[in-house]
Amino acid sequence: MLKAINVTKSYGSLQVLKGVSLEVQQGQIVSIVGASGAGKSTLLHILGTLDLADGGELYLNRQAVHTHQKPNQLARFRNQHVGFIFQFHNLLPEFSALENVAIPGFIAGNRSDKEVKAEAEALLQRLGLAKRIHHKPGQLSGGEQQRVAVARALINKPSIVFADEPSGNLDSASADSLHSLFFQLREETNQTFVIVTHNNELADMADQKYVMEDGVIL
């Protein structure tokens, strides 16, 4: 599903990634852990094509992603194949939950608006938000907002979902609920997740755990 080979990244004289290699199989939940500054988020952003590596190779579904250097190429690839969940949701406050989930589907342009909205509503219902679909983010709890973000990540049926500290801003009950949701989705749809987390319980539940330190995987 995903293969990174000797990925490097520097910002000026600071070398953040020093040759990282990893593999993720279809349907796996993989966690990446390590102290702050170890390079976890930088790696996740490169794996998800939000940032470009300085060197190395990156393959997703056997496609050589590292050869896509133009921003419009990467944006199109990302929209079609990759989902993202961030710590602070990044929901648009002026839009409802339904609209936030539907936006990536509208951008993809391969379904009618009616079909996208129906899929968005179905996802929100599946994630326990049937009565909240017309609420704006400010009217939702932190856990509810994060579930909206999960639905948004899934709207285009991505090959893989990257999550950067997805439960870092949630209380323990909401975090546990979110973690259970990831495994439920994996069981039901064979969805693949790569999760950067400081939550040891979630990290240890993963099928595979990578530990990063000082820009390398131990």
C-alpha positions as CSV (number, residue, x, y, z in Angstrom):
1,M,0.0,0.0,0.0
2,L,2.7,2.5,1.1
3,K,6.4,2.3,0.8
4,A,9.0,4.9,1.7
5,I,12.7,4.4,1.0
6,N,15.5,6.4,2.5
7,V,13.4,9.6,2.8
8,T,15.4,12.7,3.8
9,K,14.3,16.3,4.7
10,S,16.2,19.4,5.9
11,Y,15.2,22.9,6.7
12,G,18.3,25.0,6.2
13,S,21.1,23.4,8.1
14,L,18.7,21.3,10.3
15,Q,18.3,17.8,9.0
16,V,14.9,16.6,10.3
17,L,14.7,13.2,8.5
18,K,17.9,11.3,8.0
19,G,16.9,8.4,5.7
20,V,13.6,7.0,6.9
21,S,12.2,3.8,5.3
22,L,9.0,2.0,6.2
23,E,6.2,-0.1,4.7
24,V,2.4,-0.1,5.4
25,Q,0.1,-2.9,4.2
26,Q,-3.5,-2.6,3.0
27,G,-5.8,-2.6,6.0
28,Q,-3.1,-2.0,8.6
29,I,-3.3,0.5,11.4
30,V,0.3,1.8,11.9
31,S,1.4,4.1,14.7
32,I,4.4,6.4,14.7
33,V,5.7,7.6,18.1
34,G,8.6,9.5,19.5
35,A,9.5,12.6,21.5
36,S,8.7,16.1,20.2
37,G,11.1,17.1,17.5
38,A,11.8,13.5,16.4
39,G,10.5,14.2,12.9
40,K,7.1,12.4,13.2
41,S,4.9,15.1,11.7
42,T,7.4,16.0,9.0
43,L,7.5,12.4,8.0
44,L,3.6,12.2,8.0
45,H,3.3,15.3,5.9
46,I,5.8,13.9,3.3
47,L,4.0,10.5,3.2
48,G,0.8,12.3,2.7
49,T,2.2,14.6,0.0
50,L,1.6,17.8,2.0
51,D,5.4,18.4,1.8
52,L,8.1,17.2,-0.5
53,A,11.2,15.2,0.6
54,D,14.7,16.3,-0.3
55,G,15.6,12.7,-1.3
56,G,14.4,9.2,-1.3
57,E,11.4,7.4,-2.8
58,L,7.7,7.2,-2.0
59,Y,5.2,4.8,-3.5
60,L,1.5,4.6,-2.9
61,N,-0.4,1.8,-4.6
62,R,2.7,1.1,-6.7
63,Q,2.6,4.7,-8.0
64,A,5.9,6.6,-7.7
65,V,4.6,9.6,-5.8
66,H,8.1,11.2,-5.5
67,T,8.1,11.9,-9.2
68,H,5.0,14.2,-8.9
69,Q,6.7,17.5,-8.2
70,K,4.1,20.0,-9.5
71,P,1.7,21.3,-6.8
72,N,-1.4,20.7,-9.0
73,Q,-0.3,17.1,-9.6
74,L,0.1,16.5,-5.9
75,A,-3.1,18.2,-5.0
76,R,-5.1,16.1,-7.4
77,F,-3.4,12.9,-6.2
78,R,-4.0,13.8,-2.6
79,N,-7.7,14.5,-3.2
80,Q,-8.1,11.1,-4.9
81,H,-6.0,8.8,-2.7
82,V,-5.3,10.4,0.7
83,G,-7.4,11.4,3.7
84,F,-6.2,13.6,6.6
85,I,-7.2,14.0,10.2
86,F,-5.5,16.7,12.3
87,Q,-5.4,17.4,16.0
88,F,-7.4,20.7,15.7
89,H,-9.9,19.4,13.2
90,N,-9.4,22.2,10.6
91,L,-13.1,22.4,10.0
92,L,-14.4,25.5,8.3
93,P,-16.5,27.4,10.9
94,E,-19.0,29.0,8.5
95,F,-20.1,25.6,7.1
96,S,-22.2,22.8,8.6
97,A,-20.9,19.4,9.4
98,L,-22.5,18.1,6.3
99,E,-20.9,20.8,4.1
100,N,-17.5,20.3,5.7
101,V,-17.5,16.6,4.9
102,A,-18.8,17.2,1.4
103,I,-16.2,19.8,0.3
104,P,-13.4,17.3,-0.8
105,G,-16.1,15.4,-2.7
106,F,-17.1,18.6,-4.5
107,I,-13.5,19.3,-5.4
108,A,-13.0,15.8,-6.8
109,G,-15.7,16.4,-9.3
110,N,-16.4,12.8,-10.2
111,R,-19.8,12.6,-8.6
112,S,-22.8,14.9,-8.7
113,D,-23.3,17.3,-5.7
114,K,-26.4,15.3,-4.8
115,E,-24.4,12.1,-4.6
116,V,-21.6,13.7,-2.6
117,K,-24.1,15.1,-0.1
118,A,-25.8,11.7,0.3
119,E,-22.5,10.0,0.9
120,A,-21.5,12.7,3.4
121,E,-24.8,12.3,5.3
122,A,-24.4,8.5,5.3
123,L,-20.9,8.8,6.8
124,L,-22.1,11.2,9.5
125,Q,-24.9,8.9,10.4
126,R,-22.5,6.0,10.5
127,L,-20.3,7.9,12.9
128,G,-23.1,8.7,15.3
129,L,-23.8,12.3,14.2
130,A,-27.2,11.8,12.5
131,K,-28.8,14.6,14.6
132,R,-25.8,17.0,14.2
133,I,-25.3,17.1,10.4
134,H,-26.6,20.7,10.1
135,H,-24.7,22.0,13.1
136,K,-21.7,24.2,12.5
137,P,-18.4,23.3,14.2
138,G,-18.9,25.8,17.0
139,Q,-22.1,24.0,18.0
140,L,-20.3,20.6,18.3
141,S,-18.2,19.1,21.1
142,G,-14.5,18.4,20.5
143,G,-15.2,14.7,20.0
144,E,-18.0,15.5,17.6
145,Q,-15.8,17.8,15.6
146,Q,-13.2,15.2,15.3
147,R,-15.7,12.6,14.0
148,V,-16.8,15.2,11.4
149,A,-13.1,15.4,10.4
150,V,-12.9,11.6,10.2
151,A,-16.0,11.6,7.9
152,R,-14.3,14.3,5.7
153,A,-11.2,12.2,5.5
154,L,-13.3,9.3,4.2
155,I,-15.6,11.0,1.7
156,N,-13.4,10.2,-1.3
157,K,-12.8,6.6,-0.3
158,P,-9.0,7.2,0.1
159,S,-6.5,4.5,-0.1
160,I,-4.9,5.6,3.1
161,V,-5.7,8.0,6.0
162,F,-3.0,9.9,7.8
163,A,-3.8,11.2,11.3
164,D,-1.6,13.7,13.1
165,E,-2.2,13.5,16.9
166,P,-6.0,13.0,16.2
167,S,-6.9,12.6,19.9
168,G,-4.4,15.1,21.3
169,N,-7.0,17.7,21.9
170,L,-9.7,15.4,23.3
171,D,-10.7,14.3,26.8
172,S,-10.0,10.7,27.6
173,A,-13.5,9.4,26.9
174,S,-13.7,11.1,23.5
175,A,-10.1,9.9,22.7
176,D,-11.1,6.3,23.6
177,S,-14.2,6.6,21.4
178,L,-12.1,7.9,18.5
179,H,-9.5,5.2,18.8
180,S,-12.3,2.5,18.8
181,L,-13.7,4.1,15.7
182,F,-10.4,3.7,13.8
183,F,-10.4,0.0,14.5
184,Q,-14.1,-0.4,13.7
185,L,-13.5,1.3,10.3
186,R,-10.6,-1.0,9.6
187,E,-12.7,-4.1,10.4
188,E,-15.7,-2.9,8.3
189,T,-14.0,-1.4,5.3
190,N,-10.3,-2.6,5.4
191,Q,-9.3,1.1,5.7
192,T,-5.6,1.8,6.2
193,F,-4.4,4.3,8.8
194,V,-1.0,5.8,9.7
195,I,-1.3,7.7,13.0
196,V,1.3,9.9,14.7
197,T,0.4,9.9,18.4
198,H,1.7,10.5,21.9
199,N,-1.1,8.3,23.2
200,N,0.8,5.1,24.3
201,E,-2.4,3.0,24.5
202,L,-3.4,3.8,20.9
203,A,0.2,3.3,19.7
204,D,0.3,-0.1,21.3
205,M,-3.0,-1.2,19.8
206,A,-1.7,-0.6,16.3
207,D,-0.8,-3.5,14.1
208,Q,2.7,-2.0,13.8
209,K,4.5,0.7,15.8
210,Y,7.4,2.7,14.5
211,V,9.5,4.6,17.1
212,M,11.3,7.7,15.8
213,E,14.3,9.4,17.4
214,D,16.3,12.3,16.0
215,G,15.1,11.9,12.4
216,V,15.4,8.1,12.1
217,I,13.3,5.0,12.9
218,L,14.8,2.9,15.7
